[in-house]
């Protein structure tokens, strides 16, 4: 009977919890009631999750009231376009390989290279390889000149055990007879090889370790790496624009790499982009033909590639100015529309506090900065436990595996069950299997970008708290004595920024597998950039404004504000048992004193800021145009023009010409016209989905702005809404 009663109480508790959440709107409202509830019974969204205040995000610039708005209700509500170092916004504009590049992928055109004497080249080859091989080469060239089809013929030169000699022969053909290609085949003796010569057909033709039919390679060019015959007039790196939907950058490149049969490390990119978003960025790949990569578009899902060109150098992390964001907040509501408008204007004029967003600290109940603090203290075993142990709010399947390992210590059994996206956990367990009990070695087994992210996260944690204290004590409208600024007394070098990204974990990730995206590189060294503390003379002259104020990310080469804000760093670090001037161990990579540090502006204004209010009735209809939408629109308009010329379909062309949210020149159209068009376009969709009954009209706020690479767009949104940017909160608004 007691068991039955407990079961009923648990059922009623779950119902009450759910009801309170629906009525009150957010899990934080239930905090006073938590003592009455068994936390194990609460739904995942009610579990303890990291709050913004936990990582120092607590202040706003504007004193305007906030309003309701849903961030990333659909991934297409968050559009990101990379901005290169020259300030150009990267767009996908074409899926086709340029004709001049495509031609390189076709059979080598030898018509201009034949029907002429190669006596000089043959005689040079005779001195290198001997009479017999020179005669063989002459015979092959004579056949080519006479018009005989030799596409399936080859010449095998004399065997040689001298690798340098064979290399010289290969180089001779690459430099002097480019319409022929060479490779090496086994000779009559184990130590010998023969150089084989054949007509250069061009392309990779499916060779390499990923070829399905390696035995069928006899009629293919012989360079197994596909690079020895690379044309001199083409840059060795193919640059293209990568468009992706609801996928992180590395995931998309892994798919492309698999299709091309190359390693993911063959790709270069300037910065990772959000997963739950629609993004466009530049990518380079080593020695690939544009037509081959463009051909993948037919098979790629949620990914498109285009805008191809060959360049001499591959992209490196950090080679970007920033990102252009187009963010649509849905379900917007406030006491009055004037509040929304005033907030948008204030964001454009005053900007926001340049916090590191929640994404920097992970999505689970174990923030990455806590792991970073353990590493800085040299507590290796504690750090391993924080990564491996069960945690609140995690999916049941993953939680079960964590519990299993904690209770059994069975590494093999845990690895069999552990999802592959839990990169850090798997790396640690695999190292512990080889070296039981060696926690430091296990931590070093984690990919470097991921393990360094933990320490960088702690630096960000200190910076956020210092920024909040700066705003609380000194406001946001003037510089004060002791503030740090870049000195204007001498020429200032170009600023560098930490490569960041937004929401790298998506909405439902419970792991650290993608968090290395927030810290692909160490904090950059700010060489030759002079930073100074504001003195009395600076205050009188008015040389510096609030926009110049900086705060340091702790390291060995930074200075701290000479006012009370400088003390915040040491005080907070000391509470965590960490010294910013001395190391607790000899492991350099887990020591702040071995890190350079950097500087970051406290206040950030969005660049080229635009906004508009939209009215919509169907939440499934996109409210902003993506790059791929623009391409599809262009293709459709071309077809319409064809129909118009043949059938006189003028009405269709006129209707389609005004259907986009963005003009052909890229400018946002006025809000009113956009509202009317959306409603007319979605009418039929609404009827089909709701049986003809019109849905209730809602309001959306669309924002477009550019930010440097280190800035979080979610922090700009937070300044508007005056609410949390956490995934859990915005998911609750959808319920």
Secondary structure, 3 states (H helix, E strand, C coil): CHHHHHHHHHHHHHHHHHHHHHHHCCHHHHHHHHHHCCHHHCCHHHCCCCCHHHHCCCCCCCCCCCCEEECCCCHHHEEEEEECCCCCECCCCCCCCCHHHHHHHCCCCCCCCCCCCCHHHHHHHHHHHCHHHHHHHHHHHHHHHCCCCCCCCCEECCCECCHHHHHHHHHHHHHHCCCEEEEEEECCCCCCEEEEEEECCCCCCCCCCCCCCHHHHHHCCCCCCCCCCCCCCCCCEEEEEEEEECCCHHHHHHHHHHHHCCCHHHEEECCCCCCCCEEEEEEEEECCCHHHHHHHHHCCCCEEEEEEEEECCCCCCCCCCEEEEEEEEEEEECCCHHHHHHHHHHHHHHCEECCCCHHHHCCCCCCHHHHHHHHHHCCHHHHHHHHHCCCCCCCHHHHHHHHHHHHHCCHHHHHHHCCCCCHHHHHHHHHHHHCCCCHHHHHHCCCHHHHHHHHHHHHHHHHHHHHHHHHHHHCCCCCCCCCEEECCCCCCCCCCCCCCCCCCCCCCCCCCCCHHHHHCCCCCCCCCCCEEECCHHHHHHCCCCHHHEEEEECCCCCCCCCCCCHHHHHHHHHHCCCCCCCCCCCCHHHCHHHCCCEEEECEECCEEEEEEEEEECCCCCCCCCCHHHHHHHHHHHHHHHHHHHHHCCHHHHHHHCCCCCECCCCCECCHHHHHHHHHHHHHHHHHHHHCCCCCCCEEEEEEEEEEECCCCHHHHHHHHHCCCCCHHHHHHHHC
